[in-house]
Amino acid sequence: MIEQSILLLKERNIDGLVVLGDPEYYSRFGFHHNHRFIVEGVPAKYFLAQSLININQLPSGIVTFHKAFE
């Protein structure tokens, strides 16, 4: 399901995506921690990102979450 979601986002020309979760689990799908990304109240090692356009360059911008997470 995760791999299919990533493929769908690539088809939609999304630059990148982030996830909050276990780095050991999500690293198998290409997610990595980057010290530039910080989410208040969340241990940094659990905030992971993946570039879908250039594996050597993570996109920048403001991360927003669905209202369910507020």
N, CA, C and O atoms as a GROMACS GRO file, in nm:
protein
  280
    1MET      N    1   0.082  -0.118   0.000
    1MET     CA    2   0.000   0.000   0.000
    1MET      C    3   0.087   0.126   0.000
    1MET      O    4   0.057   0.222  -0.072
    2ILE      N    5   0.193   0.127   0.079
    2ILE     CA    6   0.281   0.243   0.083
    2ILE      C    7   0.350   0.261  -0.052
    2ILE      O    8   0.358   0.373  -0.103
    3GLU      N    9   0.400   0.153  -0.109
    3GLU     CA   10   0.468   0.162  -0.238
    3GLU      C   11   0.373   0.212  -0.346
    3GLU      O   12   0.412   0.294  -0.430
    4GLN      N   13   0.249   0.166  -0.346
    4GLN     CA   14   0.150   0.212  -0.443
    4GLN      C   15   0.120   0.360  -0.425
    4GLN      O   16   0.105   0.433  -0.523
    5SER      N   17   0.112   0.404  -0.301
    5SER     CA   18   0.087   0.546  -0.273
    5SER      C   19   0.202   0.632  -0.324
    5SER      O   20   0.178   0.739  -0.380
    6ILE      N   21   0.324   0.588  -0.304
    6ILE     CA   22   0.440   0.662  -0.353
    6ILE      C   23   0.438   0.671  -0.505
    6ILE      O   24   0.465   0.777  -0.561
    7LEU      N   25   0.406   0.560  -0.572
    7LEU     CA   26   0.397   0.561  -0.718
    7LEU      C   27   0.290   0.658  -0.767
    7LEU      O   28   0.311   0.730  -0.864
    8LEU      N   29   0.175   0.659  -0.700
    8LEU     CA   30   0.067   0.750  -0.736
    8LEU      C   31   0.111   0.896  -0.721
    8LEU      O   32   0.081   0.978  -0.807
    9LEU      N   33   0.181   0.927  -0.614
    9LEU     CA   34   0.228   1.064  -0.593
    9LEU      C   35   0.332   1.103  -0.698
    9LEU      O   36   0.333   1.218  -0.742
   10LYS      N   37   0.418   1.010  -0.738
   10LYS     CA   38   0.514   1.038  -0.845
   10LYS      C   39   0.441   1.070  -0.975
   10LYS      O   40   0.479   1.163  -1.047
   11GLU      N   41   0.336   0.994  -1.006
   11GLU     CA   42   0.258   1.017  -1.128
   11GLU      C   43   0.191   1.154  -1.126
   11GLU      O   44   0.167   1.213  -1.231
   12ARG      N   45   0.162   1.204  -1.007
   12ARG     CA   46   0.098   1.335  -0.993
   12ARG      C   47   0.200   1.448  -0.981
   12ARG      O   48   0.165   1.562  -0.952
   13ASN      N   49   0.327   1.415  -1.005
   13ASN     CA   50   0.437   1.512  -1.004
   13ASN      C   51   0.453   1.584  -0.870
   13ASN      O   52   0.485   1.702  -0.866
   14ILE      N   53   0.431   1.511  -0.762
   14ILE     CA   54   0.454   1.564  -0.628
   14ILE      C   55   0.606   1.564  -0.604
   14ILE      O   56   0.673   1.466  -0.635
   15ASP      N   57   0.659   1.674  -0.549
   15ASP     CA   58   0.804   1.686  -0.528
   15ASP      C   59   0.857   1.593  -0.420
   15ASP      O   60   0.967   1.539  -0.433
   16GLY      N   61   0.780   1.575  -0.315
   16GLY     CA   62   0.828   1.492  -0.205
   16GLY      C   63   0.719   1.472  -0.103
   16GLY      O   64   0.609   1.528  -0.114
   17LEU      N   65   0.749   1.392  -0.003
   17LEU     CA   66   0.650   1.367   0.101
   17LEU      C   67   0.720   1.343   0.233
   17LEU      O   68   0.839   1.312   0.238
   18VAL      N   69   0.645   1.357   0.339
   18VAL     CA   70   0.696   1.335   0.474
   18VAL      C   71   0.606   1.237   0.547
   18VAL      O   72   0.489   1.218   0.511
   19VAL      N   73   0.662   1.177   0.650
   19VAL     CA   74   0.586   1.084   0.732
   19VAL      C   75   0.639   1.093   0.875
   19VAL      O   76   0.758   1.116   0.897
   20LEU      N   77   0.550   1.073   0.969
   20LEU     CA   78   0.590   1.059   1.109
   20LEU      C   79   0.581   0.912   1.143
   20LEU      O   80   0.473   0.853   1.134
   21GLY      N   81   0.692   0.852   1.181
   21GLY     CA   82   0.687   0.711   1.212
   21GLY      C   83   0.822   0.651   1.243
   21GLY      O   84   0.922   0.722   1.255
   22ASP      N   85   0.823   0.522   1.255
   22ASP     CA   86   0.942   0.446   1.290
   22ASP      C   87   1.043   0.451   1.176
   22ASP      O   88   1.015   0.401   1.067
   23PRO      N   89   1.160   0.512   1.198
   23PRO     CA   90   1.259   0.522   1.091
   23PRO      C   91   1.307   0.387   1.039
   23PRO      O   92   1.340   0.374   0.921
   24GLU      N   93   1.311   0.288   1.125
   24GLU     CA   94   1.354   0.155   1.083
   24GLU      C   95   1.255   0.096   0.981
   24GLU      O   96   1.296   0.032   0.884
   25TYR      N   97   1.128   0.119   1.003
   25TYR     CA   98   1.025   0.068   0.912
   25TYR      C   99   1.020   0.149   0.782
   25TYR      O  100   1.025   0.092   0.674
   26TYR      N  101   1.010   0.282   0.793
   26TYR     CA  102   0.990   0.365   0.675
   26TYR      C  103   1.114   0.381   0.588
   26TYR      O  104   1.103   0.420   0.472
   27SER      N  105   1.231   0.353   0.642
   27SER     CA  106   1.352   0.363   0.559
   27SER      C  107   1.349   0.262   0.445
   27SER      O  108   1.412   0.284   0.341
   28ARG      N  109   1.278   0.152   0.462
   28ARG     CA  110   1.270   0.052   0.354
   28ARG      C  111   1.193   0.104   0.233
   28ARG      O  112   1.200   0.045   0.125
   29PHE      N  113   1.118   0.213   0.251
   29PHE     CA  114   1.044   0.274   0.141
   29PHE      C  115   1.112   0.401   0.088
   29PHE      O  116   1.056   0.471   0.004
   30GLY      N  117   1.232   0.429   0.136
   30GLY     CA  118   1.307   0.544   0.086
   30GLY      C  119   1.298   0.669   0.171
   30GLY      O  120   1.345   0.775   0.128
   31PHE      N  121   1.238   0.661   0.288
   31PHE     CA  122   1.227   0.777   0.376
   31PHE      C  123   1.353   0.788   0.462
   31PHE      O  124   1.409   0.687   0.506
   32HIS      N  125   1.396   0.913   0.486
   32HIS     CA  126   1.515   0.938   0.566
   32HIS      C  127   1.494   1.060   0.654
   32HIS      O  128   1.418   1.151   0.619
   33HIS      N  129   1.562   1.060   0.768
   33HIS     CA  130   1.560   1.178   0.855
   33HIS      C  131   1.655   1.282   0.798
   33HIS      O  132   1.759   1.248   0.743
   34ASN      N  133   1.618   1.408   0.812
   34ASN     CA  134   1.704   1.518   0.773
   34ASN      C  135   1.701   1.619   0.887
   34ASN      O  136   1.594   1.659   0.932
   35HIS      N  137   1.818   1.660   0.933
   35HIS     CA  138   1.825   1.750   1.048
   35HIS      C  139   1.759   1.886   1.023
   35HIS      O  140   1.733   1.959   1.118
   36ARG      N  141   1.731   1.920   0.897
   36ARG     CA  142   1.665   2.048   0.865
   36ARG      C  143   1.517   2.045   0.897
   36ARG      O  144   1.454   2.151   0.909
   37PHE      N  145   1.460   1.928   0.911
   37PHE     CA  146   1.317   1.917   0.936
   37PHE      C  147   1.289   1.901   1.085
   37PHE      O  148   1.344   1.813   1.152
   38ILE      N  149   1.204   1.988   1.135
   38ILE     CA  150   1.169   1.986   1.277
   38ILE      C  151   1.018   2.000   1.290
   38ILE      O  152   0.957   2.084   1.224
   39VAL      N  153   0.960   1.919   1.375
   39VAL     CA  154   0.819   1.932   1.408
   39VAL      C  155   0.813   1.947   1.560
   39VAL      O  156   0.857   1.859   1.633
   40GLU      N  157   0.760   2.057   1.604
   40GLU     CA  158   0.753   2.084   1.747
   40GLU      C  159   0.678   1.972   1.819
   40GLU      O  160   0.569   1.932   1.778
   41GLY      N  161   0.738   1.922   1.926
   41GLY     CA  162   0.675   1.818   2.006
   41GLY      C  163   0.697   1.677   1.955
   41GLY      O  164   0.646   1.582   2.014
   42VAL      N  165   0.773   1.662   1.847
   42VAL     CA  166   0.798   1.530   1.790
   42VAL      C  167   0.948   1.505   1.789
   42VAL      O  168   1.023   1.589   1.738
   43PRO      N  169   0.996   1.393   1.844
   43PRO     CA  170   1.138   1.363   1.835
   43PRO      C  171   1.182   1.362   1.689
   43PRO      O  172   1.120   1.297   1.605
   44ALA      N  173   1.290   1.433   1.658
   44ALA     CA  174   1.334   1.454   1.520
   44ALA      C  175   1.354   1.324   1.443
   44ALA      O  176   1.330   1.320   1.322
   45LYS      N  177   1.398   1.219   1.510
   45LYS     CA  178   1.427   1.095   1.436
   45LYS      C  179   1.302   1.031   1.375
   45LYS      O  180   1.314   0.946   1.287
   46TYR      N  181   1.183   1.072   1.420
   46TYR     CA  182   1.059   1.014   1.368
   46TYR      C  183   0.997   1.094   1.254
   46TYR      O  184   0.898   1.051   1.195
   47PHE      N  185   1.053   1.210   1.223
   47PHE     CA  186   1.000   1.292   1.114
   47PHE      C  187   1.089   1.266   0.993
   47PHE      O  188   1.204   1.309   0.989
   48LEU      N  189   1.035   1.195   0.895
   48LEU     CA  190   1.112   1.146   0.781
   48LEU      C  191   1.060   1.205   0.651
   48LEU      O  192   0.942   1.239   0.640
   49ALA      N  193   1.148   1.216   0.554
   49ALA     CA  194   1.110   1.274   0.425
   49ALA      C  195   1.166   1.190   0.310
   49ALA      O  196   1.259   1.111   0.328
   50GLN      N  197   1.107   1.211   0.195
   50GLN     CA  198   1.154   1.145   0.073
   50GLN      C  199   1.131   1.239  -0.044
   50GLN      O  200   1.023   1.296  -0.060
   51SER      N  201   1.234   1.255  -0.126
   51SER     CA  202   1.220   1.333  -0.249
   51SER      C  203   1.170   1.240  -0.359
   51SER      O  204   1.216   1.127  -0.371
   52LEU      N  205   1.077   1.288  -0.438
   52LEU     CA  206   1.026   1.208  -0.550
   52LEU      C  207   1.080   1.257  -0.684
   52LEU      O  208   1.050   1.198  -0.788
   53ILE      N  209   1.158   1.366  -0.682
   53ILE     CA  210   1.210   1.420  -0.807
   53ILE      C  211   1.362   1.410  -0.818
   53ILE      O  212   1.415   1.394  -0.928
   54ASN      N  213   1.432   1.418  -0.705
   54ASN     CA  214   1.578   1.413  -0.706
   54ASN      C  215   1.621   1.352  -0.573
   54ASN      O  216   1.606   1.415  -0.468
   55ILE      N  217   1.674   1.233  -0.577
   55ILE     CA  218   1.705   1.163  -0.452
   55ILE      C  219   1.811   1.235  -0.370
   55ILE      O  220   1.824   1.208  -0.250
   56ASN      N  221   1.887   1.325  -0.431
   56ASN     CA  222   1.991   1.397  -0.358
   56ASN      C  223   1.944   1.531  -0.304
   56ASN      O  224   2.020   1.600  -0.236
   57GLN      N  225   1.821   1.569  -0.331
   57GLN     CA  226   1.772   1.700  -0.288
   57GLN      C  227   1.629   1.688  -0.238
   57GLN      O  228   1.537   1.658  -0.314
   58LEU      N  229   1.611   1.712  -0.109
   58LEU     CA  230   1.476   1.711  -0.053
   58LEU      C  231   1.410   1.845  -0.079
   58LEU      O  232   1.474   1.949  -0.068
   59PRO      N  233   1.283   1.844  -0.113
   59PRO     CA  234   1.212   1.970  -0.134
   59PRO      C  235   1.201   2.048  -0.003
   59PRO      O  236   1.210   1.990   0.105
   60SER      N  237   1.180   2.177  -0.015
   60SER     CA  238   1.160   2.258   0.104
   60SER      C  239   1.020   2.318   0.100
   60SER      O  240   0.957   2.322  -0.005
   61GLY      N  241   0.973   2.362   0.214
   61GLY     CA  242   0.841   2.422   0.221
   61GLY      C  243   0.780   2.400   0.357
   61GLY      O  244   0.847   2.354   0.449
   62ILE      N  245   0.655   2.431   0.369
   62ILE     CA  246   0.583   2.418   0.494
   62ILE      C  247   0.503   2.288   0.490
   62ILE      O  248   0.427   2.263   0.396
   63VAL      N  249   0.520   2.209   0.592
   63VAL     CA  250   0.446   2.083   0.602
   63VAL      C  251   0.314   2.110   0.672
   63VAL      O  252   0.310   2.174   0.777
   64THR      N  253   0.207   2.062   0.612
   64THR     CA  254   0.076   2.073   0.676
   64THR      C  255   0.019   1.933   0.693
   64THR      O  256   0.048   1.842   0.616
   65PHE      N  257  -0.061   1.919   0.795
   65PHE     CA  258  -0.121   1.790   0.824
   65PHE      C  259  -0.273   1.800   0.813
   65PHE      O  260  -0.330   1.908   0.827
   66HIS      N  261  -0.335   1.689   0.788
   66HIS     CA  262  -0.480   1.681   0.782
   66HIS      C  263  -0.538   1.727   0.916
   66HIS      O  264  -0.475   1.710   1.021
   67LYS      N  265  -0.657   1.784   0.913
   67LYS     CA  266  -0.722   1.834   1.034
   67LYS      C  267  -0.736   1.727   1.143
   67LYS      O  268  -0.739   1.760   1.261
   68ALA      N  269  -0.743   1.602   1.104
   68ALA     CA  270  -0.756   1.494   1.201
   68ALA      C  271  -0.638   1.488   1.297
   68ALA      O  272  -0.649   1.433   1.407
   69PHE      N  273  -0.525   1.545   1.257
   69PHE     CA  274  -0.406   1.541   1.341
   69PHE      C  275  -0.389   1.665   1.428
   69PHE      O  276  -0.292   1.676   1.502
   70GLU      N  277  -0.482   1.757   1.420
   70GLU     CA  278  -0.472   1.879   1.500
   70GLU      C  279  -0.514   1.855   1.642
   70GLU      O  280  -0.512   1.947   1.724
   0.00000   0.00000   0.00000
